[in-house]
Amino acid sequence: MKTALISIIVFTIFVVGYFLLRPFHSAFEADQACHYQIIQASSNDLVLYCDHDTETRQWLLYEKDLKNKPAKVINRFRY
């Protein structure tokens, strides 16, 4: 009985912590953060874009290479 109670308490703490400690609480916030980083890096020679991945619930900041190479993910904004 004690093991089940402790397991429930630990699971509850994990779930509550996951939802309260996320850096972004909506897709809008993640989108704004992604585009803000593009503005901040605009002085560099990087070609950066943001894209929304609905399956994994995140915005991706990536660098697109103009030499027909695969894109490189710079940052992930999970919500």
C-alpha beads as a LAMMPS data file, in Angstrom:
LAMMPS data file: protein, C-alpha beads

79 atoms
78 bonds

1 atom types
1 bond types

-500.0 500.0 xlo xhi
-500.0 500.0 ylo yhi
-500.0 500.0 zlo zhi

Masses

1 110.0

Atoms # bond

1 1 1 0.000 0.000 0.000
2 1 1 2.807 2.404 0.852
3 1 1 4.533 1.728 -2.473
4 1 1 1.385 2.544 -4.439
5 1 1 0.849 5.757 -2.481
6 1 1 4.459 6.852 -2.974
7 1 1 4.232 6.033 -6.687
8 1 1 1.084 8.137 -7.062
9 1 1 2.667 11.055 -5.208
10 1 1 5.861 10.914 -7.310
11 1 1 3.842 10.686 -10.533
12 1 1 1.679 13.650 -9.498
13 1 1 4.740 15.742 -8.666
14 1 1 6.272 14.860 -12.038
15 1 1 3.144 15.805 -13.987
16 1 1 2.629 19.080 -12.116
17 1 1 6.320 19.945 -12.481
18 1 1 6.242 19.230 -16.197
19 1 1 3.359 21.618 -16.822
20 1 1 4.557 24.375 -14.494
21 1 1 8.232 24.410 -15.463
22 1 1 7.844 24.546 -19.238
23 1 1 9.513 27.629 -20.684
24 1 1 6.619 28.274 -23.090
25 1 1 2.973 27.656 -22.293
26 1 1 1.614 28.129 -25.811
27 1 1 2.595 27.868 -29.449
28 1 1 2.322 31.653 -29.696
29 1 1 4.995 32.198 -27.032
30 1 1 7.312 29.673 -28.677
31 1 1 6.744 31.286 -32.081
32 1 1 7.562 34.739 -30.734
33 1 1 10.765 33.476 -29.103
34 1 1 11.857 31.773 -32.317
35 1 1 11.322 34.859 -34.451
36 1 1 12.990 37.054 -31.822
37 1 1 16.147 34.962 -32.127
38 1 1 16.068 35.471 -35.901
39 1 1 15.978 39.235 -35.344
40 1 1 18.836 39.029 -32.842
41 1 1 21.000 37.029 -35.271
42 1 1 20.175 39.157 -38.303
43 1 1 23.604 40.787 -38.292
44 1 1 25.313 37.422 -38.859
45 1 1 25.651 35.802 -42.261
46 1 1 23.310 32.983 -41.223
47 1 1 20.080 32.324 -43.092
48 1 1 17.664 31.390 -40.294
49 1 1 14.035 30.300 -40.441
50 1 1 11.357 29.137 -38.001
51 1 1 9.069 26.184 -38.616
52 1 1 6.279 24.677 -36.538
53 1 1 6.315 20.922 -35.893
54 1 1 2.824 19.993 -34.719
55 1 1 3.639 16.341 -33.981
56 1 1 6.259 17.174 -31.360
57 1 1 4.654 20.470 -30.261
58 1 1 7.653 22.676 -30.878
59 1 1 8.967 25.479 -33.037
60 1 1 12.308 24.867 -34.715
61 1 1 14.891 27.528 -35.441
62 1 1 17.044 26.226 -38.246
63 1 1 19.778 27.329 -40.586
64 1 1 19.130 26.679 -44.248
65 1 1 22.246 26.084 -46.278
66 1 1 22.121 27.393 -49.820
67 1 1 24.474 24.662 -51.078
68 1 1 21.807 21.914 -51.171
69 1 1 22.805 20.501 -47.785
70 1 1 20.273 19.469 -45.134
71 1 1 19.044 22.136 -42.757
72 1 1 20.704 22.368 -39.345
73 1 1 18.470 22.827 -36.289
74 1 1 19.827 25.621 -34.106
75 1 1 17.244 25.683 -31.314
76 1 1 13.984 24.003 -30.291
77 1 1 11.162 25.855 -28.569
78 1 1 8.917 23.285 -26.888
79 1 1 5.538 24.268 -25.525

Bonds

1 1 1 2
2 1 2 3
3 1 3 4
4 1 4 5
5 1 5 6
6 1 6 7
7 1 7 8
8 1 8 9
9 1 9 10
10 1 10 11
11 1 11 12
12 1 12 13
13 1 13 14
14 1 14 15
15 1 15 16
16 1 16 17
17 1 17 18
18 1 18 19
19 1 19 20
20 1 20 21
21 1 21 22
22 1 22 23
23 1 23 24
24 1 24 25
25 1 25 26
26 1 26 27
27 1 27 28
28 1 28 29
29 1 29 30
30 1 30 31
31 1 31 32
32 1 32 33
33 1 33 34
34 1 34 35
35 1 35 36
36 1 36 37
37 1 37 38
38 1 38 39
39 1 39 40
40 1 40 41
41 1 41 42
42 1 42 43
43 1 43 44
44 1 44 45
45 1 45 46
46 1 46 47
47 1 47 48
48 1 48 49
49 1 49 50
50 1 50 51
51 1 51 52
52 1 52 53
53 1 53 54
54 1 54 55
55 1 55 56
56 1 56 57
57 1 57 58
58 1 58 59
59 1 59 60
60 1 60 61
61 1 61 62
62 1 62 63
63 1 63 64
64 1 64 65
65 1 65 66
66 1 66 67
67 1 67 68
68 1 68 69
69 1 69 70
70 1 70 71
71 1 71 72
72 1 72 73
73 1 73 74
74 1 74 75
75 1 75 76
76 1 76 77
77 1 77 78
78 1 78 79
